[in-house]
Amino acid sequence: MKELDATIGKVMDRMTELETKRELALSMSRSIIRKTKNMIHAIHTEGEFMTIQGELKEDMKSLVTKLKADPVILHSQAVEDCMMEFSEALILSSIVRKKDMPTYETLKVSPQAWALGLCDTVGELRRLVLTNLMRNDMKKAQYYFDYMDMICNEIIKFDVPDAILPIRRKQDVARGVMEKTRSDMTNALMLERFGAPNSKVDGPC
């Protein structure tokens, strides 16, 4: 009986520890997601975003370090979501700064979170394409469009069950965004070359 009581006590202590780690993970994940949104906003408004990027890297490193002994918490949905948002922000940053795209190994995130974050960059790149089309900067618009095209062609290669990587919906969304942007680019090029009247660029989807 004493042995059972001791074991129950250890299990309860362990559950308490995991609950504490879970609350920590939720709090840190929410903070990281807020910062990624601020960073992406700064990118679109051409503000200073590298300071936020530095903070995000430190925050993610701290999160992973604190949870690495507890995989059940480290790979929980809340943490995966923040890793996905983190990946999206840093991938977008690399494209804007014309740097090598970070891998999931360099970002210290799961492969799934990185892949889903990559998908989400397509929508942000569309916003950059439209911003530059409205400025009549075809060179920059083409640069971001080419990245969109490349990413869409790559993410379509993922063909795995949703239980492994829930990417199909994001693939469909990316494909739709890509086709709308292709139409916008075509209209803009026609306007530039032939002065076509009443050309219209759709807003972000």
PyMOL commands that set and color helices and strands:
alter all, ss='L'
color gray80, all
select helices_A, chain A and resi 2-44+50-67+71-74+77-96+104-107+111-134+138-155+168-194
alter helices_A, ss='H'
color red, helices_A
deselect
rebuild
show_as cartoon
